[in-house]
Amino acid sequence: MEKGLVIKAVLQMTAIVIAASLLALLGNSARKESLPLATSLSMDSRCGSVTDTLRVFSVKDALNETERENAVFLDIRPRSEFLKGHIKGAVNLVYSVLEHFPEKSIDSLKKMDKVFVYSLDGLDGKDRQAAGELLEAGVKGAVILSGGFLAWVKAGGIYSGTPPSDERPLE
């Protein structure tokens, strides 16, 4: 493509964007209750969520709690990852943002004092989302295991299978 044609195309696109912006501004100003062009967002205007109130436990604290309470470790990773290695005695309940946990599983978790939700390392936020969903479903003991399975293994926690890799699996 010739340099002159490229410049012409860029100028035409710029003109279209400017014209569309002007039309939007005119349309907005014609409204009785026009929308502000810019507003500051204070932290008070942030939507609240149950994930804001979730408790996070270190591996050390989780070990202390499991010795005293009716607790379970809930591994939310895909079944294939769970089978490679997991916290000894953990239950696998795969978490998906597209599907809710089964009611039968929720009912059994409601009986537990603590449900330590974990993923590989907690970096993707799925453990927080899953624990939040459990809290909303009435599982009052849902908490997050900080650092997930990697932190557990690094701290010398007992696990089944092979030690995990620091590399995240491709999804």
Secondary structure as GFF3:
##gff-version 3
##sequence-region A 1 171
A	DSSP	alpha_helix	3	30	.	.	.	ID=ss1
A	DSSP	three_ten_helix	43	45	.	.	.	ID=ss2
A	DSSP	three_ten_helix	50	53	.	.	.	ID=ss3
A	DSSP	beta_strand	56	57	.	.	.	ID=ss4
A	DSSP	alpha_helix	59	68	.	.	.	ID=ss5
A	DSSP	beta_strand	71	75	.	.	.	ID=ss6
A	DSSP	alpha_helix	79	84	.	.	.	ID=ss7
A	DSSP	beta_strand	85	87	.	.	.	ID=ss8
A	DSSP	beta_strand	91	92	.	.	.	ID=ss9
A	DSSP	alpha_helix	103	110	.	.	.	ID=ss10
A	DSSP	beta_strand	114	118	.	.	.	ID=ss11
A	DSSP	alpha_helix	126	136	.	.	.	ID=ss12
A	DSSP	beta_strand	142	145	.	.	.	ID=ss13
A	DSSP	alpha_helix	148	154	.	.	.	ID=ss14
A	DSSP	beta_strand	159	161	.	.	.	ID=ss15
###
